[in-house]
Amino acid sequence: MIVERIWTGNALRNFNYLVACPDTGEALAIDPLDHEKTLATAKVKGWQITQVLNTHEHHDHVGGNAAVVAATGAKVIAHEKAAKLIPGVDRGVRAGDVIKVGKRVELECLDTPGHTFCHICLRSHTDEPALFSGDTLFNAGAGNVHNGGSVDALFQTFADQITRLPDNTRVYPGHDYIENNLRFTLAREPGNEAAQALLPQVVGHDPAQSIVTTLAEEKRINTFMRLDSPKVIAALREKFPDLPEQPDAKTVFTRLRELRNSW
């Protein structure tokens, strides 16, 4: 499996992706908002885009569909409940469905509600597993729930699915928010040595060359995956004095998301 991350350079800091089969040159375009860069990258690589996958229905993830389809004839794939939300969906998928790209690439669909209720992530079945996480999991952060989502659903997605994936899973999110997210982690847990060490590497960085984290690293730097940390809980209580002495993970996650909304 070949992964090509495409930095759009737009105000929303989107990442687009091409996932290609090394044997056939067939490629899947994930959330190809910047259709020009997506098509140009495929052309340079000698790949044929045969499928488009939208992680969810927001415009900054589906806005390039029509142009990519017009240029390639690719089939559009999205959550099974997103057909009324995303024009031109050819295949609706649910949890456990597999998207095949060429001969050797298989990507498992995960039903991951939270950011929206029609959100999917893709998990690769490879020696070095990868997660294309859309707006569910970001580097050092978690998606918001402002436009059709639910913080309760997002927490369950993290608790029941994201945190249970193998630690060596590489994380490919839909946006580059790593610098601001690390600053949020350090505001909530000032002594987090992993976040302290990583922040200087991403301050003012070129997102096109940004690091690719693993879930093991996320569990060290992502405050939304450190819900049982006594230091995170202690700092949270300063903002929310009514926090129980031993708050459950869902409460911690919810309060963290509330703080991140205004960060």
HUMO-V446961 format. One record per pair of residues at least 12 apart in sequence whose ideal C-beta (glycine too) atoms are under 10 Angstrom apart, sorted by sequence separation. I is the first residue (numbers start at 1). J is the second residue. D is the distance in Angstrom with one decimal. If there is no record, write none. Layout:
I;J;D / I;J;D
//
This chain:
4;16;9.1 / 5;17;5.8 / 6;18;6.9 / 17;29;7.3 / 18;30;7.6 / 29;41;9.4 / 52;64;8.4 / 76;88;5.2 / 77;89;7.3 / 78;90;9.0 / 80;92;3.5 / 96;108;6.9 / 97;109;4.5 / 108;120;10.0 / 109;121;7.8 / 110;122;7.2 / 120;132;9.2 / 121;133;5.0 / 122;134;8.5 / 135;147;9.8 / 142;154;6.5 / 182;194;9.5 / 183;195;8.7 / 186;198;10.0 / 223;235;9.5 / 233;245;9.3 / 240;252;9.8 / 243;255;7.0 / 4;17;6.7 / 5;18;8.4 / 16;29;7.1 / 17;30;4.1 / 29;42;7.7 / 52;65;5.8 / 65;78;9.4 / 75;88;9.3 / 76;89;5.2 / 77;90;6.9 / 78;91;7.9 / 79;92;6.7 / 80;93;6.0 / 81;94;8.8 / 95;108;8.6 / 96;109;6.8 / 97;110;9.7 / 108;121;9.2 / 109;122;6.4 / 110;123;5.8 / 120;133;9.9 / 121;134;6.0 / 136;149;9.8 / 142;155;9.0 / 182;195;5.2 / 185;198;9.4 / 186;199;6.9 / 198;211;7.9 / 223;236;9.4 / 233;246;8.3 / 3;17;6.5 / 4;18;4.3 / 16;30;6.7 / 17;31;7.2 / 18;32;8.2 / 27;41;9.2 / 38;52;9.1 / 52;66;9.9 / 62;76;8.6 / 75;89;9.0 / 76;90;5.1 / 77;91;4.7 / 78;92;6.6 / 79;93;6.6 / 80;94;4.9 / 93;107;10.0 / 95;109;6.3 / 96;110;8.5 / 97;111;9.4 / 107;121;9.7 / 108;122;7.0 / 109;123;8.1 / 119;133;9.5 / 120;134;7.4 / 121;135;9.7 / 135;149;8.9 / 143;157;9.3 / 181;195;9.1 / 182;196;8.8 / 185;199;8.8 / 233;247;6.3 / 3;18;7.6 / 4;19;7.8 / 15;30;8.9 / 16;31;5.7 / 17;32;8.3 / 27;42;5.8 / 75;90;4.1 / 76;91;7.4 / 77;92;7.9 / 78;93;7.3 / 79;94;7.7 / 80;95;9.6 / 93;108;9.8 / 94;109;6.8 / 95;110;6.1 / 96;111;8.5 / 107;122;4.4 / 108;123;4.6 / 119;134;6.1 / 121;136;5.7 / 142;157;9.3 / 143;158;10.0 / 198;213;8.7 / 236;251;9.2 / 240;255;5.5 / 2;18;8.0 / 3;19;5.8 / 4;20;7.0 / 15;31;8.0 / 16;32;5.0 / 52;68;5.6 / 62;78;8.0 / 74;90;8.9 / 75;91;6.3 / 76;92;10.0 / 77;93;6.0 / 79;95;9.8 / 93;109;4.5 / 94;110;9.9 / 95;111;3.9 / 107;123;6.8 / 108;124;7.7 / 119;135;7.1 / 120;136;9.0 / 121;137;7.6 / 142;158;6.9 / 182;198;6.1 / 183;199;7.1 / 236;252;6.5 / 239;255;7.4 / 2;19;7.2 / 3;20;8.0 / 14;31;7.3 / 16;33;6.0 / 25;42;9.1 / 32;49;8.1 / 35;52;9.8 / 51;68;9.9 / 52;69;6.7 / 61;78;9.6 / 80;97;8.6 / 93;110;9.9 / 94;111;6.2 / 95;112;8.7 / 106;123;9.6 / 107;124;5.6 / 108;125;6.4 / 119;136;6.0 / 137;154;9.7 / 182;199;4.7 / 239;256;9.7 / 1;19;6.3 / 2;20;4.4 / 14;32;9.8 / 15;33;9.4 / 16;34;5.7 / 27;45;7.8 / 29;47;9.6 / 69;87;9.9 / 93;111;8.7 / 106;124;7.3 / 107;125;7.5 / 115;133;9.8 / 116;134;9.3 / 136;154;7.3 / 181;199;10.0 / 182;200;9.8 / 228;246;9.8 / 233;251;9.6 / 237;255;9.4 / 240;258;8.5 / 1;20;7.5 / 2;21;7.7 / 14;33;5.3 / 15;34;9.8 / 16;35;8.8 / 18;37;10.0 / 27;46;9.9 / 28;47;9.8 / 49;68;6.3 / 69;88;6.6 / 105;124;7.4 / 106;125;4.7 / 107;126;9.4 / 112;131;9.8 / 115;134;7.2 / 116;135;8.0 / 179;198;9.7 / 182;201;9.5 / 183;202;10.0 / 198;217;8.1 / 228;247;9.6 / 233;252;6.3 / 236;255;5.6 / 239;258;8.8 / 240;259;8.8 / 1;21;7.3 / 2;22;5.7 / 14;34;7.2 / 18;38;6.8 / 25;45;7.8 / 27;47;4.1 / 29;49;5.1 / 32;52;6.2 / 49;69;9.1 / 52;72;8.5 / 62;82;9.1 / 77;97;9.1 / 105;125;8.6 / 106;126;8.4 / 115;135;4.4 / 116;136;9.5 / 137;157;8.7 / 142;162;9.0 / 178;198;8.2 / 179;199;7.2 / 182;202;6.7 / 183;203;9.3 / 227;247;8.7 / 228;248;9.7 / 232;252;7.0 / 236;256;7.0 / 239;259;6.4 / 1;22;7.5 / 12;33;8.4 / 16;37;7.0 / 17;38;8.9 / 18;39;10.0 / 25;46;5.8 / 26;47;7.2 / 27;48;6.5 / 28;49;7.5 / 29;50;9.2 / 30;51;9.5 / 31;52;8.5 / 32;53;9.1 / 33;54;9.9 / 51;72;9.3 / 53;74;9.8 / 57;78;7.4 / 65;86;7.4 / 66;87;7.5 / 69;90;9.1 / 99;120;9.9 / 104;125;9.8 / 105;126;8.1 / 108;129;9.8 / 110;131;8.2 / 112;133;7.9 / 114;135;8.8 / 115;136;5.7 / 136;157;6.2 / 137;158;7.5 / 178;199;9.0 / 181;202;9.5 / 182;203;9.0 / 227;248;8.7 / 228;249;6.7 / 16;38;5.6 / 20;42;8.3 / 25;47;4.9 / 26;48;5.7 / 27;49;5.0 / 28;50;7.4 / 29;51;7.3 / 30;52;7.9 / 31;53;7.4 / 32;54;8.9 / 49;71;8.0 / 50;72;7.2 / 52;74;4.9 / 53;75;9.7 / 54;76;7.0 / 56;78;7.9 / 57;79;8.0 / 65;87;7.3 / 66;88;7.2 / 77;99;6.3 / 104;126;8.9 / 110;132;9.7 / 112;134;7.7 / 114;136;6.1 / 115;137;9.6 / 136;158;8.1 / 179;201;9.6 / 180;202;9.7 / 198;220;8.9 / 199;221;9.1 / 227;249;4.3 / 233;255;9.6 / 236;258;10.0 / 2;25;9.5 / 4;27;8.2 / 6;29;9.0 / 8;31;9.8 / 10;33;7.5 / 18;41;6.1 / 24;47;9.1 / 25;48;5.9 / 26;49;8.1 / 27;50;6.9 / 28;51;4.7 / 29;52;4.9 / 30;53;5.0 / 31;54;6.0 / 49;72;4.5 / 50;73;8.0 / 51;74;5.5 / 52;75;7.2 / 53;76;8.0 / 54;77;7.3 / 55;78;8.2 / 56;79;7.2 / 62;85;8.5 / 65;88;6.5 / 97;120;9.0 / 99;122;7.0 / 101;124;9.9 / 107;130;8.6 / 110;133;9.1 / 112;135;9.7 / 113;136;8.9 / 114;137;9.7 / 178;201;9.4 / 179;202;4.9 / 194;217;7.3 / 197;220;9.7 / 198;221;6.0 / 227;250;8.4 / 229;252;8.8 / 236;259;7.9 / 6;30;9.4 / 8;32;9.5 / 10;34;7.2 / 17;41;9.9 / 18;42;6.1 / 24;48;8.2 / 26;50;5.0 / 27;51;8.0 / 28;52;7.4 / 29;53;7.2 / 30;54;8.0 / 31;55;5.7 / 48;72;7.0 / 49;73;8.9 / 50;74;5.6 / 51;75;5.3 / 52;76;4.9 / 53;77;4.7 / 54;78;4.5 / 55;79;8.5 / 57;81;9.6 / 62;86;5.3 / 65;89;9.2 / 98;122;9.8 / 107;131;9.9 / 112;136;4.9 / 119;143;8.1 / 137;161;9.8 / 178;202;5.1 / 179;203;6.0 / 194;218;9.9 / 197;221;9.0 / 227;251;8.9 / 228;252;7.9 / 232;256;7.8 / 235;259;9.9 / 2;27;8.3 / 4;29;9.8 / 5;30;9.7 / 6;31;9.7 / 8;33;6.1 / 9;34;8.0 / 16;41;8.7 / 20;45;6.9 / 25;50;9.8 / 26;51;8.1 / 27;52;10.0 / 28;53;5.8 / 29;54;9.6 / 30;55;6.9 / 31;56;8.5 / 33;58;9.7 / 39;64;9.0 / 48;73;9.5 / 49;74;5.0 / 50;75;7.1 / 51;76;7.8 / 52;77;6.8 / 53;78;7.3 / 54;79;8.1 / 57;82;5.3 / 61;86;9.0 / 62;87;7.9 / 95;120;8.2 / 98;123;9.9 / 107;132;7.5 / 112;137;8.5 / 136;161;9.0 / 137;162;5.6 / 178;203;10.0 / 179;204;7.9 / 194;219;9.3 / 195;220;7.6 / 196;221;9.4 / 227;252;4.4 / 6;32;8.0 / 8;34;4.2 / 20;46;9.4 / 21;47;8.7 / 24;50;9.3 / 33;59;8.2 / 34;60;10.0 / 38;64;6.5 / 42;68;9.1 / 48;74;8.9 / 51;77;6.0 / 52;78;8.8 / 56;82;7.3 / 57;83;10.0 / 62;88;9.3 / 92;118;9.6 / 94;120;8.5 / 110;136;8.8 / 136;162;7.1 / 137;163;9.8 / 176;202;9.0 / 179;205;7.2 / 194;220;3.9 / 195;221;4.6 / 226;252;8.9 / 227;253;5.7 / 1;28;10.0 / 3;30;9.5 / 6;33;9.3 / 7;34;8.8 / 18;45;7.5 / 20;47;5.0 / 21;48;9.9 / 31;58;9.2 / 33;60;5.5 / 37;64;9.1 / 55;82;9.8 / 57;84;9.2 / 58;85;9.3 / 62;89;9.6 / 93;120;6.5 / 98;125;8.0 / 115;142;8.6 / 116;143;8.9 / 178;205;8.1 / 193;220;8.5 / 194;221;5.0 / 195;222;8.7 / 6;34;6.6 / 8;36;9.8 / 9;37;8.5 / 19;47;9.8 / 20;48;9.1 / 33;61;6.3 / 35;63;8.3 / 36;64;8.3 / 39;67;7.6 / 43;71;9.7 / 54;82;7.2 / 57;85;3.9 / 58;86;9.7 / 114;142;8.1 / 115;143;3.8 / 137;165;9.8 / 179;207;9.5 / 192;220;7.6 / 193;221;9.8 / 194;222;9.7 / 195;223;8.5 / 224;252;9.0 / 225;253;9.4 / 8;37;6.6 / 18;47;6.6 / 20;49;9.1 / 21;50;9.6 / 31;60;8.1 / 32;61;8.8 / 33;62;7.8 / 34;63;8.8 / 35;64;3.6 / 38;67;8.7 / 39;68;6.6 / 42;71;9.3 / 56;85;8.6 / 57;86;5.2 / 80;109;9.4 / 93;122;9.5 / 114;143;6.3 / 115;144;6.8 / 116;145;8.4 / 119;148;9.5 / 133;162;7.8 / 176;205;8.7 / 178;207;8.4 / 192;221;6.9 / 223;252;9.2 / 224;253;6.2 / 227;256;7.9 / 7;37;8.2 / 8;38;9.2 / 31;61;4.1 / 32;62;9.0 / 33;63;4.9 / 34;64;6.2 / 35;65;8.1 / 38;68;6.1 / 42;72;8.0 / 56;86;8.6 / 77;107;9.9 / 79;109;8.4 / 81;111;9.4 / 114;144;9.4 / 115;145;6.4 / 118;148;8.3 / 119;149;8.0 / 131;161;9.8 / 143;173;8.8 / 176;206;9.8 / 177;207;9.8 / 192;222;9.9 / 223;253;9.5 / 226;256;9.3 / 6;37;5.2 / 18;49;7.3 / 30;61;8.8 / 31;62;7.5 / 32;63;8.8 / 33;64;4.6 / 35;66;8.2 / 36;67;7.8 / 39;70;10.0 / 54;85;9.4 / 80;111;8.7 / 85;116;8.6 / 112;143;9.3 / 114;145;6.4 / 115;146;8.8 / 116;147;7.1 / 117;148;6.7 / 131;162;7.8 / 140;171;9.8 / 143;174;8.4 / 176;207;4.0 / 179;210;9.5 / 192;223;8.1 / 195;226;9.8 / 6;38;6.1 / 19;51;9.3 / 31;63;9.1 / 32;64;4.4 / 33;65;8.9 / 35;67;3.8 / 36;68;9.8 / 39;71;5.5 / 54;86;5.7 / 57;89;9.8 / 77;109;8.6 / 79;111;7.3 / 81;113;9.8 / 85;117;9.9 / 86;118;8.3 / 113;145;9.8 / 115;147;8.3 / 116;148;4.6 / 117;149;7.1 / 139;171;6.4 / 141;173;8.4 / 143;175;9.0 / 175;207;9.2 / 176;208;9.1 / 178;210;6.5 / 189;221;9.6 / 224;256;6.0 / 31;64;8.0 / 32;65;7.1 / 34;67;9.7 / 35;68;5.0 / 38;71;9.3 / 39;72;7.5 / 79;112;9.4 / 85;118;6.3 / 115;148;8.2 / 116;149;5.3 / 117;150;7.2 / 138;171;8.3 / 139;172;9.4 / 140;173;9.8 / 178;211;7.8 / 223;256;5.9 / 224;257;7.5 / 4;38;9.3 / 6;40;9.3 / 19;53;8.6 / 31;65;9.2 / 34;68;10.0 / 35;69;9.3 / 38;72;9.6 / 79;113;9.1 / 82;116;8.6 / 84;118;9.4 / 115;149;4.9 / 116;150;9.0 / 119;153;9.1 / 131;165;6.4 / 137;171;6.3 / 139;173;5.9 / 141;175;9.2 / 143;177;9.8 / 176;210;5.9 / 189;223;6.2 / 192;226;8.0 / 6;41;5.8 / 29;64;8.2 / 32;67;8.3 / 33;68;9.8 / 35;70;9.0 / 36;71;9.9 / 54;89;8.1 / 81;116;9.9 / 82;117;9.3 / 83;118;9.3 / 114;149;5.6 / 115;150;9.1 / 119;154;9.2 / 131;166;9.6 / 137;172;9.7 / 138;173;4.5 / 178;213;8.1 / 185;220;9.5 / 186;221;9.4 / 188;223;4.9 / 5;41;9.7 / 6;42;9.8 / 17;53;8.9 / 29;65;8.9 / 32;68;5.1 / 35;71;7.6 / 52;88;9.2 / 81;117;7.2 / 82;118;4.1 / 113;149;7.6 / 114;150;6.4 / 117;153;6.9 / 121;157;8.5 / 129;165;7.2 / 133;169;9.6 / 137;173;6.3 / 138;174;7.8 / 139;175;9.0 / 141;177;5.7 / 185;221;5.9 / 187;223;8.8 / 188;224;9.8 / 223;259;9.4 / 224;260;8.3 / 4;41;6.0 / 32;69;9.7 / 35;72;9.9 / 52;89;9.7 / 79;116;8.6 / 81;118;4.9 / 82;119;8.9 / 113;150;7.0 / 114;151;7.4 / 116;153;9.3 / 129;166;5.6 / 136;173;8.2 / 137;174;9.4 / 138;175;6.3 / 139;176;7.6 / 140;177;7.7 / 141;178;7.8 / 173;210;10.0 / 185;222;6.7 / 186;223;9.0 / 189;226;6.8 / 192;229;8.6 / 223;260;8.5 / 4;42;8.4 / 17;55;10.0 / 52;90;9.0 / 53;91;9.3 / 79;117;8.5 / 80;118;8.2 / 82;120;8.7 / 114;152;8.3 / 115;153;8.9 / 116;154;9.9 / 119;157;8.2 / 123;161;9.2 / 128;166;9.7 / 129;167;9.8 / 130;168;9.8 / 131;169;5.1 / 132;170;9.6 / 133;171;6.0 / 134;172;9.2 / 135;173;7.6 / 136;174;8.5 / 138;176;8.5 / 139;177;7.0 / 140;178;5.5 / 184;222;9.7 / 185;223;4.5 / 188;226;8.5 / 191;229;9.9 / 29;68;5.8 / 51;90;8.7 / 79;118;4.0 / 113;152;9.5 / 114;153;4.5 / 115;154;6.6 / 129;168;6.6 / 130;169;6.6 / 131;170;7.0 / 132;171;8.8 / 133;172;6.6 / 134;173;7.2 / 135;174;4.9 / 138;177;5.1 / 139;178;4.1 / 140;179;8.7 / 141;180;7.9 / 142;181;8.7 / 173;212;9.8 / 182;221;6.5 / 184;223;6.6 / 185;224;8.9 / 192;231;7.9 / 4;44;9.6 / 29;69;9.8 / 51;91;8.4 / 53;93;8.5 / 78;118;7.3 / 79;119;6.8 / 80;120;9.1 / 113;153;4.2 / 114;154;2.7 / 121;161;8.0 / 128;168;6.6 / 129;169;4.5 / 130;170;4.6 / 131;171;5.6 / 132;172;4.9 / 133;173;5.1 / 134;174;4.6 / 135;175;7.0 / 138;178;7.4 / 139;179;9.3 / 140;180;8.7 / 141;181;3.6 / 172;212;6.9 / 173;213;9.1 / 181;221;8.3 / 182;222;9.1 / 184;224;9.5 / 185;225;10.0 / 189;229;6.3 / 191;231;6.2 / 192;232;8.8 / 4;45;6.8 / 78;119;9.8 / 79;120;5.1 / 112;153;8.9 / 113;154;7.5 / 114;155;7.4 / 121;162;8.0 / 127;168;9.2 / 128;169;8.5 / 129;170;7.1 / 130;171;7.9 / 131;172;6.7 / 132;173;8.3 / 133;174;7.1 / 134;175;9.1 / 140;181;3.6 / 141;182;8.6 / 171;212;6.9 / 172;213;9.5 / 181;222;7.4 / 182;223;9.6 / 185;226;8.1 / 188;229;8.9 / 189;230;9.9 / 190;231;8.0 / 32;74;9.1 / 78;120;7.5 / 112;154;8.6 / 114;156;7.6 / 115;157;8.8 / 123;165;6.9 / 128;170;6.5 / 130;172;6.1 / 131;173;8.9 / 132;174;8.3 / 135;177;10.0 / 138;180;9.6 / 139;181;6.4 / 140;182;5.0 / 170;212;5.2 / 171;213;5.1 / 181;223;8.4 / 189;231;5.1 / 2;45;8.1 / 4;47;8.4 / 29;72;8.4 / 77;120;8.9 / 113;156;7.9 / 114;157;4.7 / 123;166;9.5 / 138;181;6.0 / 139;182;8.3 / 140;183;9.1 / 141;184;6.9 / 170;213;7.4 / 171;214;6.7 / 178;221;9.0 / 181;224;9.1 / 188;231;8.4 / 189;232;5.1 / 112;156;9.5 / 113;157;6.2 / 114;158;7.8 / 121;165;9.5 / 126;170;9.6 / 140;184;7.7 / 141;185;8.2 / 169;213;9.6 / 170;214;5.7 / 171;215;6.5 / 188;232;5.6 / 189;233;9.8 / 191;235;9.9 / 2;47;8.4 / 16;61;8.9 / 27;72;9.2 / 29;74;6.9 / 77;122;9.7 / 112;157;4.6 / 124;169;8.6 / 140;185;5.7 / 169;214;6.2 / 170;215;8.3 / 188;233;9.7 / 189;234;9.3 / 190;235;7.7 / 12;58;9.6 / 14;60;5.7 / 28;74;8.6 / 53;99;6.6 / 111;157;8.6 / 112;158;9.0 / 123;169;7.5 / 124;170;8.6 / 140;186;9.8 / 168;214;5.6 / 169;215;4.6 / 171;217;8.3 / 188;234;9.9 / 189;235;6.5 / 12;59;9.7 / 13;60;9.7 / 14;61;7.7 / 27;74;9.0 / 28;75;10.0 / 29;76;9.7 / 30;77;9.7 / 110;157;8.4 / 167;214;6.5 / 168;215;7.5 / 169;216;8.4 / 170;217;9.7 / 171;218;6.2 / 185;232;9.0 / 188;235;5.3 / 189;236;9.7 / 12;60;5.1 / 16;64;7.6 / 51;99;6.9 / 53;101;9.7 / 112;160;9.6 / 114;162;9.8 / 124;172;9.6 / 166;214;8.9 / 167;215;5.3 / 168;216;6.7 / 187;235;8.0 / 188;236;6.9 / 11;60;9.6 / 12;61;9.9 / 14;63;9.5 / 28;77;8.2 / 51;100;9.1 / 112;161;6.3 / 165;214;10.0 / 166;215;7.0 / 167;216;3.8 / 169;218;9.0 / 10;60;7.8 / 14;64;9.8 / 51;101;6.9 / 111;161;8.5 / 112;162;7.6 / 122;172;8.9 / 165;215;5.7 / 166;216;8.8 / 167;217;8.8 / 50;101;7.6 / 110;161;5.9 / 121;172;9.6 / 164;215;9.5 / 167;218;9.1 / 171;222;9.4 / 188;239;9.1 / 8;60;8.9 / 16;68;9.9 / 50;102;8.4 / 110;162;8.6 / 121;173;9.8 / 163;215;7.8 / 167;219;7.4 / 121;174;9.9 / 162;215;7.6 / 48;102;9.5 / 53;107;8.0 / 140;194;9.8 / 47;102;9.6 / 61;116;9.9 / 110;165;8.9 / 140;195;7.1 / 163;218;9.1 / 8;64;9.4 / 51;107;9.9 / 53;109;8.8 / 56;112;9.1 / 162;218;8.6 / 163;219;7.6 / 55;112;8.5 / 56;113;9.6 / 58;115;8.3 / 56;114;10.0 / 58;116;7.1 / 61;119;9.7 / 140;198;8.0 / 56;115;6.4 / 57;116;6.2 / 115;174;9.2 / 139;198;9.4 / 140;199;9.3 / 55;115;8.7 / 56;116;4.7 / 57;117;9.6 / 162;222;9.9 / 55;116;9.2 / 56;117;9.0 / 57;118;5.8 / 58;119;9.4 / 163;224;9.7 / 56;118;5.9 / 57;119;8.5 / 140;202;9.1 / 162;224;9.2 / 163;225;6.3 / 55;118;9.4 / 56;119;4.2 / 85;148;8.9 / 139;202;8.6 / 162;225;7.8 / 54;118;9.2 / 55;119;6.1 / 56;120;7.4 / 158;222;9.7 / 163;227;9.4 / 54;119;9.6 / 55;120;5.8 / 56;121;9.8 / 54;120;8.4 / 55;121;6.7 / 95;161;9.0 / 158;224;6.6 / 159;225;10.0 / 53;120;8.0 / 55;122;7.8 / 158;225;7.1 / 159;227;8.7 / 188;256;6.9 / 53;122;6.7 / 155;224;8.9 / 158;227;8.7 / 154;224;8.9 / 28;99;6.6 / 139;210;7.7 / 185;256;9.8 / 188;259;7.5 / 28;100;9.3 / 139;211;7.8 / 155;227;9.0 / 184;256;8.6 / 187;259;8.4 / 188;260;9.1 / 28;101;4.8 / 61;134;7.0 / 139;212;8.5 / 140;213;7.7 / 187;260;9.8 / 26;100;9.2 / 27;101;6.8 / 28;102;9.2 / 61;135;7.6 / 139;213;5.3 / 26;101;5.6 / 27;102;8.2 / 60;135;9.1 / 138;213;9.8 / 184;259;7.8 / 188;263;9.7 / 26;102;4.0 / 58;134;9.3 / 137;213;9.9 / 184;260;5.8 / 187;263;7.7 / 24;101;8.4 / 25;102;7.3 / 26;103;8.4 / 28;105;7.6 / 30;107;9.2 / 55;132;7.1 / 58;135;7.3 / 140;217;9.0 / 141;218;9.3 / 24;102;3.8 / 27;105;9.2 / 55;133;7.8 / 56;134;5.9 / 137;215;8.7 / 139;217;8.8 / 140;218;7.1 / 21;100;8.8 / 23;102;5.8 / 24;103;5.7 / 26;105;8.2 / 28;107;7.3 / 53;132;8.0 / 55;134;2.9 / 56;135;6.5 / 139;218;7.4 / 181;260;8.3 / 184;263;5.1 / 19;99;9.0 / 21;101;5.1 / 22;102;7.9 / 23;103;4.6 / 24;104;8.5 / 54;134;8.6 / 55;135;6.9 / 56;136;8.7 / 138;218;9.3 / 140;220;9.6 / 141;221;9.5 / 142;222;7.6 / 180;260;9.4 / 183;263;7.9 / 20;101;7.0 / 21;102;2.4 / 22;103;9.0 / 23;104;5.9 / 24;105;9.2 / 53;134;9.5 / 55;136;7.8 / 137;218;7.3 / 140;221;4.9 / 141;222;6.5 / 142;223;8.8 / 143;224;9.6 / 19;101;5.9 / 20;102;7.3 / 21;103;5.8 / 22;104;7.2 / 23;105;9.1 / 130;212;8.7 / 139;221;8.1 / 140;222;4.9 / 141;223;8.1 / 142;224;4.1 / 181;263;8.9 / 18;101;9.8 / 19;102;9.6 / 21;104;5.6 / 22;105;8.6 / 131;214;9.6 / 139;222;7.8 / 140;223;7.8 / 141;224;6.6 / 142;225;8.4 / 180;263;7.1 / 21;105;4.8 / 130;214;9.7 / 131;215;7.5 / 138;222;8.2 / 140;224;8.7 / 141;225;9.8 / 20;105;7.5 / 129;214;9.3 / 133;218;10.0 / 137;222;8.0 / 140;225;9.3 / 19;105;6.3 / 128;214;9.2 / 129;215;9.0 / 138;224;9.1 / 163;249;9.9 / 56;143;9.3 / 131;218;9.9 / 137;224;8.3 / 19;107;7.0 / 59;147;10.0 / 137;225;8.6 / 58;147;6.6 / 57;147;9.3 / 58;148;8.3 / 159;249;6.7 / 56;147;9.7 / 57;148;7.9 / 158;249;9.0 / 159;250;7.7 / 30;122;7.2 / 56;148;8.7 / 158;250;9.8 / 56;149;9.2 / 28;122;8.6 / 155;249;7.5 / 156;250;8.3 / 159;253;8.2 / 155;250;5.1 / 158;253;7.0 / 155;251;9.4 / 155;252;9.3 / 156;253;9.7 / 152;250;7.4 / 155;253;4.6 / 2;101;9.8 / 151;250;9.0 / 154;253;7.8 / 155;254;6.8 / 1;101;7.9 / 2;102;10.0 / 154;254;9.2 / 1;102;9.2 / 31;132;8.6 / 152;253;9.3 / 155;256;9.9 / 3;105;9.9 / 30;132;5.5 / 151;253;7.5 / 152;254;7.7 / 155;257;8.3 / 1;104;7.1 / 2;105;8.5 / 19;122;8.1 / 31;134;6.9 / 151;254;5.4 / 154;257;7.3 / 1;105;4.8 / 28;132;9.4 / 30;134;8.2 / 31;135;9.2 / 151;255;9.9 / 1;106;8.8 / 17;122;9.3 / 19;124;7.9 / 151;256;9.8 / 1;107;8.6 / 151;257;5.3 / 151;258;8.1 / 151;261;9.7 / 19;130;8.5 / 142;253;8.0 / 145;257;7.2 / 17;130;9.7 / 19;132;7.6 / 61;174;6.6 / 144;257;7.5 / 60;174;8.3 / 61;175;9.9 / 142;256;8.1 / 143;257;9.1 / 17;132;6.2 / 60;175;8.6 / 141;256;9.8 / 142;257;6.7 / 146;261;7.7 / 58;174;9.2 / 141;257;9.9 / 144;260;7.5 / 145;261;8.8 / 15;132;9.5 / 143;260;10.0 / 144;261;6.5 / 55;173;9.8 / 56;174;8.6 / 142;260;7.5 / 15;134;9.8 / 55;174;6.4 / 141;260;7.1 / 3;124;8.5 / 14;135;9.9 / 141;263;9.6 / 1;124;5.9 / 3;126;9.9 / 1;125;9.0 / 1;126;5.3 / 3;128;9.9 / 1;127;9.5 / 1;128;8.6 / 3;130;6.5 / 1;129;10.0 / 1;130;7.5 / 3;132;8.6 / 33;174;9.3 / 30;172;8.2 / 31;174;6.0 / 114;257;9.7 / 30;174;8.5 / 31;175;10.0 / 19;172;9.2 / 17;172;6.1 / 17;173;10.0 / 15;172;7.1 / 17;174;8.9 / 15;173;6.5 / 16;174;8.6 / 14;173;9.9 / 15;174;5.9 / 14;174;6.4 / 15;175;6.3 / 13;174;9.3 / 14;175;5.8 / 15;176;6.3 / 12;174;9.3 / 13;175;4.9 / 14;176;8.1 / 12;175;6.6 / 13;176;4.6 / 12;176;9.7 / 13;177;6.6 / 10;175;9.9 / 12;177;9.9 / 13;178;9.8 / 3;170;8.2 / 5;172;6.6 / 8;175;9.4 / 9;176;9.9 / 13;180;9.7 / 5;173;9.9 / 8;176;9.4 / 3;172;6.8 / 7;176;7.2 / 5;176;9.7 / 15;207;7.6 / 14;207;9.7 / 15;208;9.5 / 13;207;6.7 / 15;210;8.6 / 9;206;10.0 / 9;207;7.9 / 7;206;8.0 / 8;207;9.0 / 9;208;8.1 / 7;207;4.8 / 8;208;9.8 / 7;208;4.0 / 5;207;9.1 / 6;208;8.4 / 7;209;8.6 / 5;208;7.9 / 7;210;7.9 / 5;209;9.8 / 5;210;8.2 / 5;212;7.9 / 3;212;8.7
//
